[in-house]
Amino acid sequence: MKKYGLIGYPLDQSFSKDFFTKKFHNNNIDAEYLNFELESIGEFPEIIDDNPNLIGFNITIPYKEKILPFLTNLDKEAEKVMAVNTVKIQVNPKEKRLVGYNTDVYGFEETLKPHLQSHHTKALILGTGGASKAVKYVLEKLGIEYKFVSRGKERGYLTYKKLNNDIIAEHTLIINTTPLGMFPDVDSYPVLPYNAITNKHLCYDLIYNPPETIFLKKSKEQGATTINGKDMLIKQAEKSWEIWNM
């Protein structure tokens, strides 16, 4: 039986396992999808050694960047993003190759574009982790200016304390790539001057559980268009399956 899986920590509320398990059942595919919950990326080689039938796997928080040294090579897009959420295992008589891809790029772009309007020319990216790299890549591709917002005082980044009404008003696209608000920590949210958000804003949260985070709720109350991460996850999962079978 072919095996696929998800690497991350924690994985209590994994979307991928349910998605692929249903896909395999509905399409009579003889395969299984497993959760590989690793407390440290140093445990990763054991997953490869202990699962010879593993065809490919997805990667989630906090390993989208930490997985890179373990990979044989990256496809062109993943190399530009420098974060990976999908790996295909290629086996030949001489070696086993682990090739990294980023299907977050596809999922984010496909779900963002239908909502963009002419005034969405500047964006704030909340967070600087692996998912933010895919968002950055897509915004550059679409010609949208952006600024990162970080808790720390990293060079060139805004801090949450520096955000004011003028900055929010100027940046009518706001994307949350942090885990703030994700189950079970549903009461947390990015601290922003939400009163400056208007009906011209598009607020996108990569979180899908809960369906409406406090970030999205507060933004919607100000009249903003809001999107959660569910459709992005579905599209990136479908793209992963395409990669594993090409």
C-alpha distance (Angstrom), angle and dihedral (degrees) to the residues before:
residue distance angle dihedral
M1 . . .
K2 3.79 . .
K3 3.78 116.5 .
Y4 3.77 132.1 -150.1
G5 3.78 128.4 172.3
L6 3.77 155.0 167.1
I7 3.79 126.3 -107.8
G8 3.79 120.2 -158.6
Y9 3.79 145.5 91.7
P10 2.96 127.8 -78.1
L11 3.81 105.8 15.0
D12 3.80 102.5 172.3
Q13 3.80 93.1 122.4
S14 3.80 100.6 36.6
F15 3.80 114.7 171.0
S16 3.80 93.4 -173.8
K17 3.80 97.6 60.1
D18 3.82 93.3 52.9
F19 3.81 92.3 43.0
F20 3.79 96.0 51.8
T21 3.81 95.6 38.0
K22 3.82 89.0 56.9
K23 3.80 91.1 43.8
F24 3.81 91.8 53.0
H25 3.81 92.2 47.0
N26 3.81 95.8 46.3
N27 3.80 93.5 47.4
N28 3.82 98.0 39.2
I29 3.80 91.5 -118.5
D30 3.81 113.9 165.9
A31 3.79 97.2 -135.4
E32 3.78 142.2 98.6
Y33 3.79 134.1 -142.6
L34 3.79 117.9 -144.7
N35 3.78 135.4 -168.2
F36 3.81 113.5 -128.0
E37 3.80 104.1 -165.8
L38 3.81 107.8 -166.4
E39 3.78 122.4 -173.5
S40 3.81 87.9 -164.5
I41 3.81 132.4 23.1
G42 3.81 85.6 -130.9
E43 3.82 86.8 77.5
F44 3.81 91.5 61.6
P45 3.85 99.3 93.2
E46 3.82 89.4 59.8
I47 3.82 89.5 60.4
I48 3.80 90.8 57.3
D49 3.82 93.8 43.7
D50 3.82 94.8 46.6
N51 3.82 97.1 45.8
P52 3.81 110.8 53.4
N53 3.83 91.3 166.8
L54 3.81 92.9 57.5
I55 3.82 108.4 126.1
G56 3.77 99.3 177.8
F57 3.77 144.5 -30.5
N58 3.78 144.7 -153.5
I59 3.80 125.1 -125.5
T60 3.78 127.5 -146.6
I61 3.81 138.9 170.0
P62 3.01 124.7 2.5
Y63 3.81 101.7 9.2
K64 3.82 108.1 56.5
E65 3.79 90.2 106.9
K66 3.81 100.3 24.1
I67 3.83 90.7 61.1
L68 3.82 92.5 63.9
P69 3.85 98.9 88.8
F70 3.82 90.1 55.6
L71 3.80 95.3 56.2
T72 3.79 126.9 94.2
N73 3.78 93.8 -143.1
L74 3.82 144.2 -28.4
D75 3.77 131.6 -122.7
K76 3.82 114.9 -114.1
E77 3.81 95.7 -95.8
A78 3.81 95.3 46.9
E79 3.80 89.1 48.1
K80 3.81 90.1 57.0
V81 3.81 93.3 45.1
M82 3.83 94.2 41.6
A83 3.79 91.4 -149.4
V84 3.80 127.3 94.7
N85 3.79 132.4 -158.2
T86 3.82 100.3 166.0
V87 3.80 130.3 49.7
K88 3.79 127.7 -173.2
I89 3.81 117.8 -158.5
Q90 3.79 114.2 -142.7
V91 3.79 116.4 -167.5
N92 3.81 124.9 -166.0
P93 3.82 131.5 160.7
K94 3.80 92.4 -90.2
E95 3.80 104.3 40.9
K96 3.78 151.2 -9.6
R97 3.80 112.7 -114.4
L98 3.81 124.5 -159.3
V99 3.80 110.7 -156.6
G100 3.81 119.1 -167.4
Y101 3.81 126.9 -144.2
N102 3.79 135.3 173.7
T103 3.80 112.1 -137.2
D104 3.82 90.7 166.5
V105 3.81 85.3 80.8
Y106 3.80 91.8 59.0
G107 3.80 94.1 42.3
F108 3.80 94.5 48.5
E109 3.79 96.2 44.3
E110 3.80 94.5 47.3
T111 3.80 93.3 50.6
L112 3.81 96.7 40.9
K113 3.80 101.4 48.9
P114 3.84 97.9 65.1
H115 3.82 89.9 59.0
L116 3.81 99.5 45.4
Q117 3.78 119.5 112.1
S118 3.79 131.2 -171.4
H119 3.82 93.1 -95.2
H120 3.81 93.9 55.9
T121 3.80 93.3 95.6
K122 3.81 101.2 126.9
A123 3.80 129.1 47.5
L124 3.78 141.4 -171.0
I125 3.80 116.3 -144.8
L126 3.79 109.3 -155.9
G127 3.80 108.4 -150.0
T128 3.80 134.9 17.6
G129 3.83 103.6 -132.1
G130 3.80 130.6 114.0
A131 3.81 95.9 -70.4
S132 3.80 91.1 53.2
K133 3.81 89.8 61.4
A134 3.81 91.6 61.9
V135 3.81 90.5 47.5
K136 3.82 90.7 50.2
Y137 3.81 90.8 50.6
V138 3.81 93.1 51.3
L139 3.81 93.7 47.0
E140 3.81 90.5 51.4
K141 3.79 89.7 48.9
L142 3.82 90.5 52.0
G143 3.80 93.8 45.5
I144 3.81 95.2 -114.9
E145 3.81 117.3 146.5
Y146 3.79 115.1 -130.4
K147 3.76 145.4 -177.3
F148 3.79 127.8 -158.4
V149 3.79 119.9 -127.9
S150 3.80 114.7 -153.0
R151 3.79 137.7 174.2
G152 3.79 89.8 -131.9
K153 3.79 127.9 62.6
E154 3.80 96.8 -107.1
R155 3.79 116.6 168.4
G156 3.79 112.4 -89.3
Y157 3.80 94.4 6.6
L158 3.78 127.6 113.5
T159 3.78 118.4 -126.8
Y160 3.79 122.7 -138.9
K161 3.80 89.5 -114.9
K162 3.81 90.0 57.7
L163 3.81 94.0 55.2
N164 3.78 113.3 108.4
N165 3.79 137.9 168.9
D166 3.80 93.3 -88.3
I167 3.80 93.5 53.4
I168 3.81 92.2 48.1
A169 3.81 92.2 46.4
E170 3.81 91.0 51.0
H171 3.81 95.2 48.3
T172 3.80 105.4 60.2
L173 3.80 94.0 174.2
I174 3.82 115.8 67.5
I175 3.81 121.5 178.4
N176 3.80 123.1 -171.5
T177 3.81 111.3 -151.3
T178 3.81 95.0 163.4
P179 3.84 124.6 98.5
L180 3.82 90.3 -119.5
G181 3.80 106.9 133.7
M182 3.79 96.2 15.8
F183 3.81 117.8 136.6
P184 2.98 126.1 -58.5
D185 3.83 91.9 20.8
V186 3.80 91.8 55.9
D187 3.81 95.8 147.7
S188 3.80 94.8 64.7
Y189 3.79 124.4 89.8
P190 3.81 140.8 161.0
V191 3.79 110.3 -79.8
L192 3.81 105.9 -123.2
P193 3.81 136.2 150.0
Y194 3.80 90.0 -99.4
N195 3.81 91.3 177.3
A196 3.83 87.8 74.0
I197 3.81 92.6 59.3
T198 3.82 113.6 103.0
N199 3.78 141.0 -179.1
K200 3.81 87.9 -84.8
H201 3.80 91.4 65.6
L202 3.78 125.7 99.4
C203 3.81 111.3 -157.7
Y204 3.80 118.3 -168.5
D205 3.81 124.0 -172.7
L206 3.81 116.7 -167.2
I207 3.82 87.7 -154.2
Y208 3.82 115.5 100.0
N209 3.81 100.7 179.6
P210 2.99 111.1 91.9
P211 3.83 96.0 28.8
E212 3.80 89.9 -137.6
T213 3.79 116.9 34.6
I214 3.79 122.2 -164.4
F215 3.81 87.1 -104.4
L216 3.81 90.0 59.5
K217 3.79 94.0 40.4
K218 3.81 93.4 52.4
S219 3.80 90.8 45.8
K220 3.80 93.0 49.0
E221 3.80 90.4 50.7
Q222 3.81 87.0 60.7
G223 3.81 91.0 52.9
A224 3.79 98.7 -99.7
T225 3.80 124.2 146.8
T226 3.81 107.7 -114.5
I227 3.81 134.6 -159.2
N228 3.80 128.8 -175.1
G229 3.80 126.6 -154.2
K230 3.81 100.6 -104.6
D231 3.81 98.3 97.6
M232 3.80 90.9 43.1
L233 3.80 90.0 54.6
I234 3.79 92.0 49.9
K235 3.79 92.7 50.2
Q236 3.79 94.5 46.0
A237 3.82 90.0 48.5
E238 3.80 91.6 51.2
K239 3.80 89.5 49.4
S240 3.82 90.2 50.5
W241 3.79 90.4 53.9
E242 3.82 89.7 50.1
I243 3.81 90.6 52.4
W244 3.80 93.9 48.3
N245 3.79 90.5 52.7
M246 3.80 101.4 41.4
